[in-house]
């Protein structure tokens, strides 16, 4: 909020008048300043008079044919030059942002997205090496809180909130899988029904996570209660618990990453799992996306499908 003693500068259209003052004192001549400013000479005089009246002190004095600053004029000119320098630097920075030359993008994603989000950012950084990149990884509850507080530029959800307050752009499929240890008795069996695995001890994420919500929805659709053996706070912890033989789990296929196969883990052939959902790019409705954010959206909507297609569709 501007302080009371500078409000008069904001009310009286001071910038054009300061520009006139700077030109007059730089040329030390009204006529040359008027030509530069594309103004009539009387208009230049009127603008300087209004500026002097607003400040409350004379700013220039004419001796012979040359114009000189008064003491107040010297201070005003010095401040004007600083203001114009700052505005020039600002315009340079904004120009770079408009042309994607600099600036940054803040991306926040769900836990399972941590395996592909860095890939997306890496591809973007290759095309725009001077852009500052930030990646935040959270569970669904925290991600929604950040979305509501507009703390980041863009968000990636596996299960975004449904509301007119958000824009949701479907990116690519989010295939779910039932993971177990490699030596589980059901490994290799074809056409397993969901009711069969419902008898198994389940390892689950904490309440509030997107993975837990997805699992709960699936069990509710089958009107079955899961046999929860253990609740864990990260997908990596669940992975290690499966390897230790503590149970099975239902998670996004991305939980294992995109590149490496874990020899101690296997997926079961469940015939009545729902079709793949989607990963969504989300941002608040009404948000003014920067050119950088728009370029990132364009990249992930056109390139990310190919990045993950082989992993998802095998």
Secondary structure as a PSIPRED ss2 file (coil, helix, strand):
# PSIPRED VFORMAT (PSIPRED V4.0)

   1 X C   1.000  0.000  0.000
   2 X C   1.000  0.000  0.000
   3 X C   1.000  0.000  0.000
   4 X H   0.000  1.000  0.000
   5 X H   0.000  1.000  0.000
   6 X H   0.000  1.000  0.000
   7 X H   0.000  1.000  0.000
   8 X H   0.000  1.000  0.000
   9 X H   0.000  1.000  0.000
  10 X H   0.000  1.000  0.000
  11 X H   0.000  1.000  0.000
  12 X C   1.000  0.000  0.000
  13 X C   1.000  0.000  0.000
  14 X H   0.000  1.000  0.000
  15 X H   0.000  1.000  0.000
  16 X H   0.000  1.000  0.000
  17 X H   0.000  1.000  0.000
  18 X H   0.000  1.000  0.000
  19 X H   0.000  1.000  0.000
  20 X H   0.000  1.000  0.000
  21 X H   0.000  1.000  0.000
  22 X H   0.000  1.000  0.000
  23 X H   0.000  1.000  0.000
  24 X H   0.000  1.000  0.000
  25 X H   0.000  1.000  0.000
  26 X H   0.000  1.000  0.000
  27 X H   0.000  1.000  0.000
  28 X C   1.000  0.000  0.000
  29 X C   1.000  0.000  0.000
  30 X H   0.000  1.000  0.000
  31 X H   0.000  1.000  0.000
  32 X H   0.000  1.000  0.000
  33 X H   0.000  1.000  0.000
  34 X H   0.000  1.000  0.000
  35 X H   0.000  1.000  0.000
  36 X H   0.000  1.000  0.000
  37 X H   0.000  1.000  0.000
  38 X C   1.000  0.000  0.000
  39 X C   1.000  0.000  0.000
  40 X C   1.000  0.000  0.000
  41 X H   0.000  1.000  0.000
  42 X H   0.000  1.000  0.000
  43 X H   0.000  1.000  0.000
  44 X H   0.000  1.000  0.000
  45 X H   0.000  1.000  0.000
  46 X H   0.000  1.000  0.000
  47 X H   0.000  1.000  0.000
  48 X H   0.000  1.000  0.000
  49 X H   0.000  1.000  0.000
  50 X H   0.000  1.000  0.000
  51 X H   0.000  1.000  0.000
  52 X H   0.000  1.000  0.000
  53 X H   0.000  1.000  0.000
  54 X H   0.000  1.000  0.000
  55 X H   0.000  1.000  0.000
  56 X C   1.000  0.000  0.000
  57 X C   1.000  0.000  0.000
  58 X C   1.000  0.000  0.000
  59 X C   1.000  0.000  0.000
  60 X E   0.000  0.000  1.000
  61 X E   0.000  0.000  1.000
  62 X E   0.000  0.000  1.000
  63 X E   0.000  0.000  1.000
  64 X C   1.000  0.000  0.000
  65 X C   1.000  0.000  0.000
  66 X E   0.000  0.000  1.000
  67 X E   0.000  0.000  1.000
  68 X E   0.000  0.000  1.000
  69 X E   0.000  0.000  1.000
  70 X C   1.000  0.000  0.000
  71 X H   0.000  1.000  0.000
  72 X H   0.000  1.000  0.000
  73 X H   0.000  1.000  0.000
  74 X H   0.000  1.000  0.000
  75 X H   0.000  1.000  0.000
  76 X H   0.000  1.000  0.000
  77 X H   0.000  1.000  0.000
  78 X H   0.000  1.000  0.000
  79 X H   0.000  1.000  0.000
  80 X H   0.000  1.000  0.000
  81 X H   0.000  1.000  0.000
  82 X H   0.000  1.000  0.000
  83 X H   0.000  1.000  0.000
  84 X H   0.000  1.000  0.000
  85 X H   0.000  1.000  0.000
  86 X H   0.000  1.000  0.000
  87 X H   0.000  1.000  0.000
  88 X H   0.000  1.000  0.000
  89 X H   0.000  1.000  0.000
  90 X H   0.000  1.000  0.000
  91 X H   0.000  1.000  0.000
  92 X H   0.000  1.000  0.000
  93 X H   0.000  1.000  0.000
  94 X H   0.000  1.000  0.000
  95 X H   0.000  1.000  0.000
  96 X H   0.000  1.000  0.000
  97 X H   0.000  1.000  0.000
  98 X H   0.000  1.000  0.000
  99 X C   1.000  0.000  0.000
 100 X C   1.000  0.000  0.000
 101 X C   1.000  0.000  0.000
 102 X C   1.000  0.000  0.000
 103 X C   1.000  0.000  0.000
 104 X E   0.000  0.000  1.000
 105 X E   0.000  0.000  1.000
 106 X E   0.000  0.000  1.000
 107 X E   0.000  0.000  1.000
 108 X E   0.000  0.000  1.000
 109 X E   0.000  0.000  1.000
 110 X E   0.000  0.000  1.000
 111 X H   0.000  1.000  0.000
 112 X H   0.000  1.000  0.000
 113 X H   0.000  1.000  0.000
 114 X H   0.000  1.000  0.000
 115 X H   0.000  1.000  0.000
 116 X H   0.000  1.000  0.000
 117 X H   0.000  1.000  0.000
 118 X H   0.000  1.000  0.000
 119 X H   0.000  1.000  0.000
 120 X H   0.000  1.000  0.000
 121 X H   0.000  1.000  0.000
 122 X H   0.000  1.000  0.000
 123 X H   0.000  1.000  0.000
 124 X H   0.000  1.000  0.000
 125 X H   0.000  1.000  0.000
 126 X H   0.000  1.000  0.000
 127 X H   0.000  1.000  0.000
 128 X C   1.000  0.000  0.000
 129 X C   1.000  0.000  0.000
 130 X C   1.000  0.000  0.000
 131 X C   1.000  0.000  0.000
 132 X E   0.000  0.000  1.000
 133 X E   0.000  0.000  1.000
 134 X E   0.000  0.000  1.000
 135 X E   0.000  0.000  1.000
 136 X E   0.000  0.000  1.000
 137 X E   0.000  0.000  1.000
 138 X E   0.000  0.000  1.000
 139 X C   1.000  0.000  0.000
 140 X H   0.000  1.000  0.000
 141 X H   0.000  1.000  0.000
 142 X H   0.000  1.000  0.000
 143 X H   0.000  1.000  0.000
 144 X H   0.000  1.000  0.000
 145 X H   0.000  1.000  0.000
 146 X H   0.000  1.000  0.000
 147 X H   0.000  1.000  0.000
 148 X H   0.000  1.000  0.000
 149 X C   1.000  0.000  0.000
 150 X C   1.000  0.000  0.000
 151 X C   1.000  0.000  0.000
 152 X C   1.000  0.000  0.000
 153 X C   1.000  0.000  0.000
 154 X E   0.000  0.000  1.000
 155 X E   0.000  0.000  1.000
 156 X E   0.000  0.000  1.000
 157 X E   0.000  0.000  1.000
 158 X C   1.000  0.000  0.000
 159 X C   1.000  0.000  0.000
 160 X C   1.000  0.000  0.000
 161 X C   1.000  0.000  0.000
 162 X C   1.000  0.000  0.000
 163 X C   1.000  0.000  0.000
 164 X C   1.000  0.000  0.000
 165 X C   1.000  0.000  0.000
 166 X E   0.000  0.000  1.000
 167 X E   0.000  0.000  1.000
 168 X E   0.000  0.000  1.000
 169 X E   0.000  0.000  1.000
 170 X E   0.000  0.000  1.000
 171 X E   0.000  0.000  1.000
 172 X E   0.000  0.000  1.000
 173 X E   0.000  0.000  1.000
 174 X E   0.000  0.000  1.000
 175 X C   1.000  0.000  0.000
 176 X E   0.000  0.000  1.000
 177 X E   0.000  0.000  1.000
 178 X E   0.000  0.000  1.000
 179 X E   0.000  0.000  1.000
 180 X E   0.000  0.000  1.000
 181 X E   0.000  0.000  1.000
 182 X C   1.000  0.000  0.000
 183 X C   1.000  0.000  0.000
 184 X C   1.000  0.000  0.000
 185 X C   1.000  0.000  0.000
 186 X C   1.000  0.000  0.000
 187 X C   1.000  0.000  0.000
 188 X C   1.000  0.000  0.000
 189 X C   1.000  0.000  0.000
 190 X C   1.000  0.000  0.000
 191 X C   1.000  0.000  0.000
 192 X E   0.000  0.000  1.000
 193 X C   1.000  0.000  0.000
 194 X H   0.000  1.000  0.000
 195 X H   0.000  1.000  0.000
 196 X H   0.000  1.000  0.000
 197 X H   0.000  1.000  0.000
 198 X C   1.000  0.000  0.000
 199 X C   1.000  0.000  0.000
 200 X C   1.000  0.000  0.000
 201 X E   0.000  0.000  1.000
 202 X E   0.000  0.000  1.000
 203 X E   0.000  0.000  1.000
 204 X E   0.000  0.000  1.000
 205 X E   0.000  0.000  1.000
 206 X C   1.000  0.000  0.000
 207 X C   1.000  0.000  0.000
 208 X C   1.000  0.000  0.000
 209 X C   1.000  0.000  0.000
 210 X H   0.000  1.000  0.000
 211 X H   0.000  1.000  0.000
 212 X H   0.000  1.000  0.000
 213 X H   0.000  1.000  0.000
 214 X H   0.000  1.000  0.000
 215 X H   0.000  1.000  0.000
 216 X H   0.000  1.000  0.000
 217 X H   0.000  1.000  0.000
 218 X H   0.000  1.000  0.000
 219 X H   0.000  1.000  0.000
 220 X H   0.000  1.000  0.000
 221 X H   0.000  1.000  0.000
 222 X C   1.000  0.000  0.000
 223 X C   1.000  0.000  0.000
 224 X C   1.000  0.000  0.000
 225 X C   1.000  0.000  0.000
 226 X C   1.000  0.000  0.000
 227 X E   0.000  0.000  1.000
 228 X E   0.000  0.000  1.000
 229 X E   0.000  0.000  1.000
 230 X E   0.000  0.000  1.000
 231 X E   0.000  0.000  1.000
 232 X E   0.000  0.000  1.000
 233 X C   1.000  0.000  0.000
 234 X C   1.000  0.000  0.000
 235 X H   0.000  1.000  0.000
 236 X H   0.000  1.000  0.000
 237 X H   0.000  1.000  0.000
 238 X H   0.000  1.000  0.000
 239 X H   0.000  1.000  0.000
 240 X H   0.000  1.000  0.000
 241 X H   0.000  1.000  0.000
 242 X H   0.000  1.000  0.000
 243 X H   0.000  1.000  0.000
 244 X C   1.000  0.000  0.000
 245 X C   1.000  0.000  0.000
 246 X C   1.000  0.000  0.000
 247 X C   1.000  0.000  0.000
 248 X E   0.000  0.000  1.000
 249 X E   0.000  0.000  1.000
 250 X E   0.000  0.000  1.000
 251 X E   0.000  0.000  1.000
 252 X E   0.000  0.000  1.000
 253 X H   0.000  1.000  0.000
 254 X H   0.000  1.000  0.000
 255 X H   0.000  1.000  0.000
 256 X H   0.000  1.000  0.000
 257 X C   1.000  0.000  0.000
 258 X C   1.000  0.000  0.000
 259 X C   1.000  0.000  0.000
 260 X C   1.000  0.000  0.000
 261 X C   1.000  0.000  0.000
 262 X C   1.000  0.000  0.000
 263 X C   1.000  0.000  0.000
 264 X C   1.000  0.000  0.000
 265 X E   0.000  0.000  1.000
 266 X E   0.000  0.000  1.000
 267 X E   0.000  0.000  1.000
 268 X C   1.000  0.000  0.000
 269 X C   1.000  0.000  0.000
 270 X E   0.000  0.000  1.000
 271 X C   1.000  0.000  0.000
 272 X C   1.000  0.000  0.000
 273 X C   1.000  0.000  0.000
 274 X C   1.000  0.000  0.000
 275 X C   1.000  0.000  0.000
 276 X C   1.000  0.000  0.000
 277 X E   0.000  0.000  1.000
 278 X E   0.000  0.000  1.000
 279 X E   0.000  0.000  1.000
 280 X E   0.000  0.000  1.000
 281 X E   0.000  0.000  1.000
 282 X E   0.000  0.000  1.000
 283 X E   0.000  0.000  1.000
 284 X E   0.000  0.000  1.000
 285 X C   1.000  0.000  0.000
 286 X C   1.000  0.000  0.000
 287 X C   1.000  0.000  0.000
 288 X C   1.000  0.000  0.000
 289 X C   1.000  0.000  0.000
 290 X C   1.000  0.000  0.000
 291 X H   0.000  1.000  0.000
 292 X H   0.000  1.000  0.000
 293 X H   0.000  1.000  0.000
 294 X H   0.000  1.000  0.000
 295 X H   0.000  1.000  0.000
 296 X H   0.000  1.000  0.000
 297 X H   0.000  1.000  0.000
 298 X H   0.000  1.000  0.000
 299 X H   0.000  1.000  0.000
 300 X H   0.000  1.000  0.000
 301 X H   0.000  1.000  0.000
 302 X H   0.000  1.000  0.000
 303 X H   0.000  1.000  0.000
 304 X H   0.000  1.000  0.000
 305 X H   0.000  1.000  0.000
 306 X H   0.000  1.000  0.000
 307 X H   0.000  1.000  0.000
 308 X H   0.000  1.000  0.000
 309 X H   0.000  1.000  0.000
 310 X H   0.000  1.000  0.000
 311 X H   0.000  1.000  0.000
 312 X H   0.000  1.000  0.000
 313 X H   0.000  1.000  0.000
 314 X C   1.000  0.000  0.000
